[in-house]
């Protein structure tokens, strides 16, 4: 199951919501870290490709 659904499932479908809060917080943190890492990797890849193709176009 993907992280967004896991947050919903554990946070809202659990019989004991208070006991599930740490799991929801950690899953949310992991989801945010994955999104930030993917954005960072995309920016690095874009910059590397931009430099490569700008140098070859000259």
Biopython code that builds the backbone (N, CA, C, O; Angstrom):
import numpy as np
from Bio.PDB.StructureBuilder import StructureBuilder

atoms = [
    (1, "UNK", "N", (0.850, -1.174, 0.000)),
    (1, "UNK", "CA", (0.000, 0.000, 0.000)),
    (1, "UNK", "C", (0.891, 1.231, 0.000)),
    (1, "UNK", "O", (1.960, 1.221, 0.610)),
    (2, "UNK", "N", (0.472, 2.267, -0.664)),
    (2, "UNK", "CA", (1.321, 3.451, -0.738)),
    (2, "UNK", "C", (1.196, 4.269, 0.547)),
    (2, "UNK", "O", (0.268, 4.072, 1.332)),
    (3, "UNK", "N", (2.130, 5.180, 0.749)),
    (3, "UNK", "CA", (2.242, 5.881, 2.031)),
    (3, "UNK", "C", (1.031, 6.757, 2.335)),
    (3, "UNK", "O", (0.610, 6.851, 3.487)),
    (4, "UNK", "N", (0.472, 7.396, 1.317)),
    (4, "UNK", "CA", (-0.710, 8.236, 1.556)),
    (4, "UNK", "C", (-1.880, 7.426, 2.087)),
    (4, "UNK", "O", (-2.555, 7.837, 3.031)),
    (5, "UNK", "N", (-2.111, 6.287, 1.484)),
    (5, "UNK", "CA", (-3.195, 5.429, 1.964)),
    (5, "UNK", "C", (-2.868, 4.847, 3.334)),
    (5, "UNK", "O", (-3.760, 4.671, 4.165)),
    (6, "UNK", "N", (-1.600, 4.550, 3.571)),
    (6, "UNK", "CA", (-1.199, 4.026, 4.880)),
    (6, "UNK", "C", (-1.483, 5.051, 5.980)),
    (6, "UNK", "O", (-1.934, 4.686, 7.065)),
    (7, "UNK", "N", (-1.224, 6.317, 5.706)),
    (7, "UNK", "CA", (-1.520, 7.371, 6.678)),
    (7, "UNK", "C", (-3.012, 7.415, 6.967)),
    (7, "UNK", "O", (-3.429, 7.477, 8.124)),
    (8, "UNK", "N", (-3.810, 7.381, 5.908)),
    (8, "UNK", "CA", (-5.264, 7.386, 6.090)),
    (8, "UNK", "C", (-5.735, 6.153, 6.845)),
    (8, "UNK", "O", (-6.527, 6.250, 7.782)),
    (9, "UNK", "N", (-5.245, 5.004, 6.432)),
    (9, "UNK", "CA", (-5.702, 3.745, 7.010)),
    (9, "UNK", "C", (-5.364, 3.662, 8.496)),
    (9, "UNK", "O", (-6.223, 3.335, 9.314)),
    (10, "UNK", "N", (-4.128, 3.954, 8.840)),
    (10, "UNK", "CA", (-3.714, 3.859, 10.245)),
    (10, "UNK", "C", (-4.324, 4.986, 11.064)),
    (10, "UNK", "O", (-4.745, 4.771, 12.201)),
    (11, "UNK", "N", (-4.375, 6.182, 10.497)),
    (11, "UNK", "CA", (-4.841, 7.338, 11.260)),
    (11, "UNK", "C", (-6.336, 7.402, 11.478)),
    (11, "UNK", "O", (-6.794, 7.864, 12.523)),
    (12, "UNK", "N", (-7.105, 6.942, 10.502)),
    (12, "UNK", "CA", (-8.549, 7.131, 10.598)),
    (12, "UNK", "C", (-9.341, 5.835, 10.729)),
    (12, "UNK", "O", (-10.498, 5.862, 11.148)),
    (13, "UNK", "N", (-8.746, 4.716, 10.382)),
    (13, "UNK", "CA", (-9.474, 3.458, 10.448)),
    (13, "UNK", "C", (-9.078, 2.610, 11.649)),
    (13, "UNK", "O", (-9.675, 1.563, 11.898)),
    (14, "UNK", "N", (-8.079, 3.060, 12.389)),
    (14, "UNK", "CA", (-7.611, 2.300, 13.537)),
    (14, "UNK", "C", (-8.598, 2.440, 14.703)),
    (14, "UNK", "O", (-9.130, 3.526, 14.934)),
    (15, "UNK", "N", (-8.842, 1.359, 15.430)),
    (15, "UNK", "CA", (-9.753, 1.462, 16.574)),
    (15, "UNK", "C", (-9.170, 2.310, 17.701)),
    (15, "UNK", "O", (-9.923, 2.938, 18.446)),
    (16, "UNK", "N", (-7.852, 2.340, 17.839)),
    (16, "UNK", "CA", (-7.221, 3.134, 18.880)),
    (16, "UNK", "C", (-6.365, 4.208, 18.209)),
    (16, "UNK", "O", (-5.195, 3.990, 17.895)),
    (17, "UNK", "N", (-6.980, 5.375, 17.997)),
    (17, "UNK", "CA", (-6.322, 6.440, 17.251)),
    (17, "UNK", "C", (-5.107, 6.969, 18.006)),
    (17, "UNK", "O", (-4.090, 7.282, 17.386)),
    (18, "UNK", "N", (-5.189, 7.072, 19.294)),
    (18, "UNK", "CA", (-4.067, 7.604, 20.085)),
    (18, "UNK", "C", (-2.842, 6.701, 19.990)),
    (18, "UNK", "O", (-1.717, 7.197, 19.940)),
    (19, "UNK", "N", (-3.036, 5.416, 19.965)),
    (19, "UNK", "CA", (-1.906, 4.492, 19.854)),
    (19, "UNK", "C", (-1.307, 4.517, 18.449)),
    (19, "UNK", "O", (-0.137, 4.179, 18.270)),
    (20, "UNK", "N", (-2.091, 4.909, 17.464)),
    (20, "UNK", "CA", (-1.622, 4.915, 16.078)),
    (20, "UNK", "C", (-0.919, 6.217, 15.700)),
    (20, "UNK", "O", (-0.304, 6.284, 14.636)),
    (21, "UNK", "N", (-0.992, 7.258, 16.542)),
    (21, "UNK", "CA", (-0.398, 8.550, 16.199)),
    (21, "UNK", "C", (1.087, 8.476, 15.879)),
    (21, "UNK", "O", (1.502, 9.068, 14.883)),
    (22, "UNK", "N", (1.914, 7.785, 16.661)),
    (22, "UNK", "CA", (3.348, 7.736, 16.298)),
    (22, "UNK", "C", (3.580, 7.118, 14.919)),
    (22, "UNK", "O", (4.451, 7.572, 14.176)),
    (23, "UNK", "N", (2.821, 6.103, 14.577)),
    (23, "UNK", "CA", (2.955, 5.478, 13.260)),
    (23, "UNK", "C", (2.553, 6.458, 12.158)),
    (23, "UNK", "O", (3.205, 6.520, 11.116)),
    (24, "UNK", "N", (1.497, 7.215, 12.381)),
    (24, "UNK", "CA", (1.047, 8.202, 11.393)),
    (24, "UNK", "C", (2.114, 9.280, 11.226)),
    (24, "UNK", "O", (2.417, 9.674, 10.100)),
    (25, "UNK", "N", (2.686, 9.760, 12.326)),
    (25, "UNK", "CA", (3.709, 10.800, 12.251)),
    (25, "UNK", "C", (4.957, 10.301, 11.524)),
    (25, "UNK", "O", (5.522, 11.030, 10.708)),
    (26, "UNK", "N", (5.389, 9.097, 11.798)),
    (26, "UNK", "CA", (6.573, 8.562, 11.136)),
    (26, "UNK", "C", (6.311, 8.319, 9.653)),
    (26, "UNK", "O", (7.176, 8.595, 8.821)),
    (27, "UNK", "N", (5.144, 7.813, 9.317)),
    (27, "UNK", "CA", (4.807, 7.589, 7.911)),
    (27, "UNK", "C", (4.748, 8.916, 7.166)),
    (27, "UNK", "O", (5.202, 9.008, 6.025)),
    (28, "UNK", "N", (4.196, 9.939, 7.797)),
    (28, "UNK", "CA", (4.134, 11.264, 7.188)),
    (28, "UNK", "C", (5.536, 11.822, 6.986)),
    (28, "UNK", "O", (5.827, 12.395, 5.936)),
    (29, "UNK", "N", (6.400, 11.662, 7.971)),
    (29, "UNK", "CA", (7.777, 12.125, 7.843)),
    (29, "UNK", "C", (8.495, 11.401, 6.701)),
    (29, "UNK", "O", (9.214, 12.029, 5.924)),
    (30, "UNK", "N", (8.306, 10.109, 6.599)),
    (30, "UNK", "CA", (8.926, 9.340, 5.511)),
    (30, "UNK", "C", (8.403, 9.816, 4.160)),
    (30, "UNK", "O", (9.180, 9.967, 3.217)),
    (31, "UNK", "N", (7.105, 10.052, 4.055)),
    (31, "UNK", "CA", (6.526, 10.527, 2.799)),
    (31, "UNK", "C", (7.118, 11.884, 2.418)),
    (31, "UNK", "O", (7.467, 12.101, 1.258)),
    (32, "UNK", "N", (7.232, 12.786, 3.371)),
    (32, "UNK", "CA", (7.812, 14.104, 3.097)),
    (32, "UNK", "C", (9.267, 13.966, 2.671)),
    (32, "UNK", "O", (9.699, 14.628, 1.728)),
    (33, "UNK", "N", (10.032, 13.110, 3.356)),
    (33, "UNK", "CA", (11.436, 12.915, 2.997)),
    (33, "UNK", "C", (11.590, 12.318, 1.603)),
    (33, "UNK", "O", (12.501, 12.698, 0.867)),
    (34, "UNK", "N", (10.719, 11.397, 1.235)),
    (34, "UNK", "CA", (10.775, 10.810, -0.108)),
    (34, "UNK", "C", (10.496, 11.873, -1.164)),
    (34, "UNK", "O", (11.179, 11.923, -2.187)),
    (35, "UNK", "N", (9.509, 12.713, -0.929)),
    (35, "UNK", "CA", (9.168, 13.766, -1.892)),
    (35, "UNK", "C", (10.319, 14.764, -2.011)),
    (35, "UNK", "O", (10.672, 15.164, -3.121)),
    (36, "UNK", "N", (10.908, 15.173, -0.883)),
    (36, "UNK", "CA", (12.031, 16.110, -0.915)),
    (36, "UNK", "C", (13.219, 15.485, -1.643)),
    (36, "UNK", "O", (13.859, 16.150, -2.459)),
    (37, "UNK", "N", (13.520, 14.224, -1.362)),
    (37, "UNK", "CA", (14.650, 13.563, -2.018)),
    (37, "UNK", "C", (14.428, 13.448, -3.518)),
    (37, "UNK", "O", (15.353, 13.683, -4.296)),
    (38, "UNK", "N", (13.226, 13.092, -3.938)),
    (38, "UNK", "CA", (12.936, 12.989, -5.366)),
    (38, "UNK", "C", (13.057, 14.349, -6.060)),
    (38, "UNK", "O", (13.567, 14.431, -7.178)),
    (39, "UNK", "N", (12.595, 15.405, -5.408)),
    (39, "UNK", "CA", (12.735, 16.738, -5.985)),
    (39, "UNK", "C", (14.204, 17.131, -6.088)),
    (39, "UNK", "O", (14.623, 17.703, -7.094)),
    (40, "UNK", "N", (14.987, 16.829, -5.062)),
    (40, "UNK", "CA", (16.415, 17.130, -5.067)),
    (40, "UNK", "C", (17.109, 16.380, -6.213)),
    (40, "UNK", "O", (17.922, 16.953, -6.938)),
    (41, "UNK", "N", (16.781, 15.113, -6.363)),
    (41, "UNK", "CA", (17.382, 14.312, -7.429)),
    (41, "UNK", "C", (16.976, 14.848, -8.801)),
    (41, "UNK", "O", (17.802, 14.865, -9.714)),
    (42, "UNK", "N", (15.750, 15.277, -8.966)),
    (42, "UNK", "CA", (15.293, 15.815, -10.251)),
    (42, "UNK", "C", (16.013, 17.116, -10.587)),
    (42, "UNK", "O", (16.369, 17.343, -11.744)),
    (43, "UNK", "N", (16.230, 17.963, -9.599)),
    (43, "UNK", "CA", (16.944, 19.217, -9.835)),
    (43, "UNK", "C", (18.390, 18.938, -10.232)),
    (43, "UNK", "O", (18.910, 19.565, -11.155)),
    (44, "UNK", "N", (19.041, 18.005, -9.545)),
    (44, "UNK", "CA", (20.425, 17.653, -9.888)),
    (44, "UNK", "C", (20.505, 17.071, -11.304)),
    (44, "UNK", "O", (21.399, 17.426, -12.073)),
    (45, "UNK", "N", (19.587, 16.194, -11.639)),
    (45, "UNK", "CA", (19.577, 15.600, -12.977)),
    (45, "UNK", "C", (19.333, 16.670, -14.037)),
    (45, "UNK", "O", (19.995, 16.673, -15.074)),
    (46, "UNK", "N", (18.399, 17.567, -13.790)),
    (46, "UNK", "CA", (18.120, 18.652, -14.733)),
    (46, "UNK", "C", (19.356, 19.521, -14.943)),
    (46, "UNK", "O", (19.695, 19.860, -16.077)),
    (47, "UNK", "N", (20.029, 19.881, -13.850)),
    (47, "UNK", "CA", (21.219, 20.730, -13.972)),
    (47, "UNK", "C", (22.343, 20.011, -14.719)),
    (47, "UNK", "O", (23.024, 20.618, -15.546)),
    (48, "UNK", "N", (22.538, 18.733, -14.433)),
    (48, "UNK", "CA", (23.578, 17.971, -15.120)),
    (48, "UNK", "C", (23.277, 17.866, -16.623)),
    (48, "UNK", "O", (24.166, 18.064, -17.450)),
    (49, "UNK", "N", (22.032, 17.556, -16.969)),
    (49, "UNK", "CA", (21.664, 17.460, -18.381)),
    (49, "UNK", "C", (21.728, 18.815, -19.071)),
    (49, "UNK", "O", (22.115, 18.898, -20.237)),
    (50, "UNK", "N", (21.358, 19.865, -18.371)),
    (50, "UNK", "CA", (21.413, 21.208, -18.944)),
    (50, "UNK", "C", (22.860, 21.583, -19.278)),
    (50, "UNK", "O", (23.137, 22.137, -20.342)),
    (51, "UNK", "N", (23.791, 21.269, -18.343)),
    (51, "UNK", "CA", (25.209, 21.554, -18.602)),
    (51, "UNK", "C", (25.732, 20.716, -19.764)),
    (51, "UNK", "O", (26.469, 21.218, -20.613)),
    (52, "UNK", "N", (25.357, 19.456, -19.802)),
    (52, "UNK", "CA", (25.845, 18.566, -20.868)),
    (52, "UNK", "C", (25.370, 19.035, -22.243)),
    (52, "UNK", "O", (26.166, 19.114, -23.178)),
    (53, "UNK", "N", (24.089, 19.343, -22.372)),
    (53, "UNK", "CA", (23.553, 19.727, -23.666)),
    (53, "UNK", "C", (23.906, 21.159, -24.042)),
    (53, "UNK", "O", (23.976, 21.476, -25.230)),
    (54, "UNK", "N", (24.128, 22.022, -23.076)),
    (54, "UNK", "CA", (24.560, 23.380, -23.386)),
    (54, "UNK", "C", (25.993, 23.358, -23.912)),
    (54, "UNK", "O", (26.330, 24.123, -24.816)),
    (55, "UNK", "N", (26.825, 22.504, -23.368)),
    (55, "UNK", "CA", (28.205, 22.415, -23.820)),
    (55, "UNK", "C", (28.290, 21.787, -25.214)),
    (55, "UNK", "O", (29.152, 22.169, -26.006)),
    (56, "UNK", "N", (27.421, 20.844, -25.520)),
    (56, "UNK", "CA", (27.467, 20.180, -26.818)),
    (56, "UNK", "C", (26.816, 21.023, -27.909)),
    (56, "UNK", "O", (27.062, 20.779, -29.090)),
    (57, "UNK", "N", (26.002, 21.995, -27.554)),
    (57, "UNK", "CA", (25.319, 22.829, -28.548)),
    (57, "UNK", "C", (26.231, 23.918, -29.067)),
    (57, "UNK", "O", (25.961, 24.492, -30.122)),
    (58, "UNK", "N", (27.292, 24.215, -28.364)),
    (58, "UNK", "CA", (28.181, 25.302, -28.765)),
    (58, "UNK", "C", (29.119, 24.891, -29.844)),
    (58, "UNK", "O", (29.935, 25.696, -30.293)),
]
sb = StructureBuilder()
sb.init_structure("model")
sb.init_model(0)
sb.init_chain("A")
sb.init_seg("    ")
for serial, (resi, resn, name, xyz) in enumerate(atoms, 1):
    if name == "N":
        sb.init_residue(resn, " ", resi, " ")
    sb.init_atom(name, np.array(xyz, "f"), 0.0, 1.0, " ", f" {name:<3s}", serial, name[0])
structure = sb.get_structure()
